[in-house]
């Protein structure tokens, strides 16, 4: 079974130096997350509901 290529998006909080950034790729059922400085490392994936909960939690802390 082949895995489709993912479209990665970098955080809007990314600095020009590229430090401390994550990238996400959104599919129908999951959100894939990776470190933009180490794209060779395998990303992790969470369900869309879990991602929405995390973003809501992080937004309150911003």
C-alpha positions in Angstrom: 0.0 0.0 0.0 1.5 3.4 -1.0 1.2 6.4 1.2 0.1 9.6 -0.5 2.6 12.6 -0.4 1.6 15.0 2.3 1.4 18.8 1.9 3.3 20.4 4.8 2.5 23.8 6.2 4.9 25.7 8.5 3.7 27.5 11.6 2.9 31.2 11.0 5.0 31.8 14.2 8.1 30.6 12.4 11.0 33.0 12.5 13.3 33.8 9.6 16.0 31.7 11.2 13.7 28.6 11.1 14.1 27.7 14.7 11.5 26.3 17.1 9.1 25.5 14.3 6.6 22.7 13.6 5.0 21.8 10.3 1.6 20.1 9.9 0.0 18.1 7.2 -3.8 17.7 7.4 -5.6 14.7 6.0 -9.2 13.7 6.2 -8.8 11.8 9.5 -5.5 12.9 11.0 -3.1 15.8 11.5 0.6 14.9 11.0 3.2 16.9 12.9 6.9 17.2 12.4 9.9 19.3 13.5 10.8 21.6 10.6 14.5 21.3 11.5 14.5 17.5 11.3 12.1 16.5 8.4 13.9 13.2 8.0 12.5 12.1 11.4 9.2 10.3 11.2 6.3 12.7 12.0 3.6 11.8 14.5 -0.1 11.9 13.8 -3.1 12.7 15.9 -6.8 12.6 15.2 -8.5 15.8 14.1 -10.5 16.0 17.3 -7.3 15.7 19.4 -5.6 18.3 17.4 -8.5 20.7 17.8 -8.4 20.2 21.5 -4.7 20.8 21.7 -5.0 24.0 19.6 -7.8 25.3 21.8 -5.7 24.6 24.9 -2.6 26.3 23.4 -4.6 29.3 22.3 -5.7 29.9 25.9 -2.1 29.9 27.0 -0.9 32.3 24.2 
